[in-house]
């Protein structure tokens, strides 16, 4: 049966069948550890082989699990392996950035079937932007012979603080019009069989890194997004750590200079105000104006007075000393803050993403040096610091992963 | 049967009976949630009432669980409640500080039966100090009519980085002679039926706070110990978070001033070098010498040139302005670092312990103000910052709790 036929067959049942707690646990293990034999599932669930045979039987009847071949023999017959039925239905992953939106349609194993990106302005009214997004999701479903009723899960990352249980934004500085907007209800109106889940964008990216990126198999790490702002997604025991009010990871407002300039949050010397993309661009503009960076001055002229951190990276790579200095200053400030967080949290890895991660290797190596120089020897002896492996795909992968998790958890 | 009789009966069996995984899970739930009915255990374990009846039967036969009265009726007969058999044996909790050692003997529900404190110098050879500690534990056992064979668990906190699985100290700055010393083997030689567990002192204190202090029922918080150094124990989901190399919480070496004085770790401007007890005492000595603090000068004279942070607290409480300033400087530096950690980790609470927490309320209120002023509004809206409820008992409570956990986990 193809993905589409399977999905259609299920769409008529209006969403996923209800699973018992034990069935959910079995599905969770298969999702996490890939194809598994019945014996392996029994061991992981600490239950009898007979009981697992019955559980798996039910799950196969409901089309949730499917046999996908044979594993290695332990002496007897080679065991049949079970995996999630990819064709169970469709999942959408959406990553809303300040100025763009990334979307993907995936199957139930998290394989991406379709991918879209578009410019978008989060300052527009939520219903307007969400309608545009919903139209793109519908279009991707149509490409696969399916309609809105075939979408069973949708995960969405947004650039602001989210009250996770309700999926509502709380005082979002970049998108004030979204405050309190019932995103989940709006999505459900369009996709009646889809269980929606909404989270902060950096959490979604960290989860993407954990599920299919550099963080696979790591118990704890963090993902730093450096763009217009600076945010952090924290993974503890393979799961997103949200903190007691759901706002863990807000590292952009950690102080790097008590006598520094006043950030839009009202405090002095916040990391993101001094080191993120806009600060780099503004320093570059000033350097160009003051005749300190020839290549920066040329870029400023070519681009009608608008510079970005990527322009700074290009000028630095071409040998512009002023651009070099700007990158090193940002890298040192970020590394200094990361060093403190490494001492506190002792992660296995730090992955760096966001727009500013596209400005070249010098930025990464400055961050690395500053972090390693300031953190304790013990906490850095096996620490990995790298750019995200997934780049701009981290968000949609994480959104898909969270949506699948959420779909099974609530089924 | 009294505690002692019960323990004696068991001592002859050389330690705890072996438990199955399901039995361990049942015991774990009873430990965590206090007396429970069989029905409640069945629900928590997601298993049948019949299966729990058999599990509980075994555990009662092995004297691990005992009936302790009746719970509320749900309409039918009032259910009998089960709790850990307090008299199963004895547990020792040991908290080694830089200059003192705290010990307690407890039953299997964590109730303290005997308590000891003594001066101790961690720079002495490990076998020497451990022998002194072991003698004190033996003495407490004797007070309860028991001998060394009746001790079934021993938990120990030490002021240095610990490789948790082996219980061995790694490059401990305060106690270099202990590097690599097999503490667990040494304890087992004396107490053949006791399962030993060794952890960093601040982790133990955080666990004490989580199990019987201000952190009961809180999912996530941190415990800051401010004394000779500054360390942090992190609780995530009610458990100690150790990080990927076991050294999470090393906040004493977070930088507060890149141009500050060089710490013994080799870096400039570390928090503990600038704000902990010794820094406060040294500032007080200088202020007294320079005629800035009259009360400090008097204290310096009375104490033969030796001041501590407690003297600073007393002088401040009596109105000495120089002492006040010293406390505020330390409090502000600590609060500034905590603000960053609050943004990152969004804890429900911060508990402050260690010797410097005895210098009075002004220190706490300065830390509070500095933290709340710098952290984001969202992350502090339900944040509690307080001195530890357990004071100098936090360590022994945590050590006992960890020892009981460890005893059942390995049984």
Interface residues (C-beta under 8 A of the other chain):
Chain A: X21 X22 X46 X161 X170 X171 X218 X219 X220 X232 X234 X236 X241 X242 X243 X244 X245 X246 X247 X248 X249 X250 X251 X253 X254 X255 X258 X265 X267 X336 X337 X339 X340 X341 X343 X344 X345 X346 X347 X348 X373 X374 X376 X378 X379 X381 X382 X383
Chain B: X21 X22 X46 X161 X170 X171 X218 X219 X220 X232 X234 X236 X241 X242 X243 X244 X245 X246 X247 X248 X249 X250 X251 X253 X254 X255 X258 X265 X267 X336 X337 X339 X340 X341 X343 X344 X345 X346 X347 X348 X373 X374 X376 X378 X379 X381 X382 X383
